Amino acid sequence: MPTDTESLLARFLTDLTPLRPSAVWAHGSLAGGDYQEGRSDLDLIAVLPGPVTLTTVRRVVASHRRLRGDPLAAKLHCSYLTPATLDDPDRSHLTWAHRHVLRRPVTPVTRRELHDFGRVLHGEAPAGLLPPVPERQLRAFVVRDQRDFWRPNVDKARLWKQDIWVDAGLLTFARATVTLRDGRLISKREALAELPTLGAPVEVVEDITRRRYDKGPALATGNWVNRRAELTRAYLGPAIDTLVTTYG
């Protein structure tokens, strides 16, 4: 793990001490071996004794705000669970992300990641606290996410001029395909390698690769942004429809 990331996580864990977490876990790129410092998010889960009160929320906010001077802090996202709220994958939890408080669920995909390769930063391992994820539940979530979230958003042209939508849309599709086809989770790097075999536009895959892994990637020009959006939407719409029909 890069030194700057280690330093931020150490400060974060120290600041969480008054909340007495029984566990803090990393998932996503940091756990899966595809972490790119300064580009990847730091996706964390903390299990607190509970319950989550207004005082807890204030302490969580204060803890994250104390990290604001660190250039990596904006990418540190953490959901806060308690023993009483661990079981339900549809339940929303207190979460700090994108510099503010929100509520969102810890999905079956995240839960499976934690079981398969979650990184223990403090306390108990996921297997000791988090219920296992049944295969049927995982597959149902992946299909629903592609059908109900990604497919409607493919039709919103303005979104696909943004790097984050192009990257997340294609990578999530590739990961969903492998999960449904092979029953396993893959990293974003593996998803990039999978995309050409799934018929994704090669120019767009190369663009994602450059921006994700090259040092100092060039900014996209207006013409390429528009063409990239068209290529991505033209591919993803039919591809998602086929995936949902096949596995839904």
N, C-alpha and C positions, 0 to 999 in steps of 0.2 A: 504494500500500500504506500503511495507517495507520502512524503513527510508532511506536507501541508495538510493533507487530508487527515492523517493521524493526529496532528495537532488539534485540528478543529473537533474531531470526534472526542478527543481526551477532554477538551474544555466542555463540550456538550454533556458528557457523562458526569463530569464534576458538578455542573450546574443542576443536573437532575437529582443529585444525591438527596436534597431535602424532600423530594417526592417519593423516595424509597421504592424505586422500581425493582420488581422481582426479576425482570429480564429486559434487555434491549437487544434487538436483532436488526441486522441489515438484510435487505433483499435486493432485487434488481441487479444492476450492473456491478455494484460493489461486492455482492455475494457471488455473482455468477462468473467472475473473472474477466469481465469486459469493461471495467471501469476506466474512464478517460478523465483525468483530473482537469477541472475547469469546464468540461463539456457534459459529463454525465451527472445525473442527479444522485444525491445521497439519500436513498430510500430506507427509512428506519421505522421500526415498530417498538414502542415501549409498553410494557405491561406494568400498570400501577396497582397498588393495593385496592384503590377504589373506596367509595364511589367518586366519580368526577364531579366535584362541586364548583361553584363560582370561584372559590379560593384556588382550586386546582387550576382552573383556566387562567386565572391571573398569574399564577406562578409559571405556568407553561409559557405564556406570552412573554413574561419578563425574562425567562431563561433564553428564549430565542432572540429577543431583542438585544440581550447582552452580547450576542455573537455578531451583531450587524457589521462591525468593523472588519470582519474576516471576509476576503473576497469570495470564498467558497460558501459562505453562510446562506446566500440566496438559493442555493441548490440543495440545501438540507431540508428534507421533508420528513415529518414524523407523525404517525398516528398513535394515539394513546388508548389502550385497551385496559380493561380490568377483568379479574377472574369471572365476574358475573356477566360480562359481555363478550367473552371469547368465542362462544359457540356459533353465533348467527352470522353467516357471511353476507346477509342482506342488511344488517344493522349498521347505521352510520356512527362513526366515532370521532371524537375530538381530534382534529388534525391541524398541524401547522404546515402550510405549503404556500409557496409564492408570496412569502412575507406577510401572511395573515392567517387568521384562524378560520377554519371551515369544518364541515362535517362530511365524512365520506366513508364508505364501507371498506373493509379489508377483504378483497375479492377471493373467490376460490383459486384464481391463478396465483395471487400473492401468497395465499396460504400453502399451496402446493410448492411454490418456490421455497418458502421457509422450511418446509419439511425436507425437500430434496437437497437444497444447498444453502440454506440460510446461514448467515454468519453470526455467531454469538459474540456480542460486544460486552455483554454483562449478564451475569446470573444464569438462569436455567435455559436449556436448549428448547427449541420449539416443540419437539416431540414430548416434552414433559408437561406442557401447558396447553398446546393447541390441538384440537381434535383433528384427526386425519381427514383428508378430502376424498370422498367417494368419487370414483371415476365418472359415474353418471352425472354427478353435480358439476364436476369440472367441465365436461363436454357440453353440458347444457348452458353453462355460463358463457363459454367461448362462442357457441353458436348465437346466443342471444346478443352478445356484445357486437358481433359482426353484423347481425341482422338489424338490431334496434338502434345502435349508436352509429357505427361506421357507415352503413349503407345509406341512411338518410342524409348524412353529412357529405357524402360524395356529390350530391346534387347542389351543394352550396359552393358555387365556383369561387367566391372571394376567399374562402378558407385555404384553398390549395395553392395560393400564392405565397404562403408562409412556409418556411423551412420545417417548422415543428409539425405541421399537418402532413406534409409529404413524407417526412421521416417516420412519424408514428403510424400513419395509415398503412404504409407499405410493410414496415417491420412487424406491426401487429398482425397484419394479414398473413405474412409468412409464418410467424410463430403459431398463429391459430391453426393454419393448415397442417403443420407438423404435429401439433398436439392432437388434432382430430384424426389425422392419418396414422400416426405412429404411437400416440399415447405418451408423449414425452414433451418436456419443456426445453426450449433452446434459447441461447443468448442472442443479443442483437447482431453480433458478428456472424453467428451461424445463420441467422435469418437473412442477412445480406448475401451470404453465399447461396442460400436456397432460392432467393428471388429470381435469378435468371432461369433456373430450371422450371419455375412456375410461370414463365412467360412474361415477367415484368419487363418494362422498357429498360434496355441496357443503359441508355444515357442517364436515366434517372437514378438507377442503382449506382452507377459510377459517381454521380454527383453526391449522393448520400455518403458514399465511402470517402470521397475527398474531404467533405466537410466534417466527417466524424473522426477520421484518422490521420489526415495529412496535417503537417504543421503549417499554420498560417494560411488556411484555404482562402482562395479568392472569393470576393463577394459576387453573387449572381447578378447578371445584368437584367434589365427589364424584359428584353426579348426572351431570354432563357427562362425567367420566372414564369412568364405566360405560357411558353411552350411546355415547360415542365408540369405546370398545373393541368394542361390539356392532356398530356400523355398519362399522367397519374390517374386522373379521373376516368379517362377512356378505358384504362386497364382495370382499375379497382371495381368499378360498378359491376360489370359482367363477372369478374372473378369472385366477388363476394356472393353474387346471386348463385353462381354454380356451387360454391362451398356450402352455402346454407341449404340448397336443394339436396346436395349429396349427403350431408350429415345432420340436417335438421329434422 
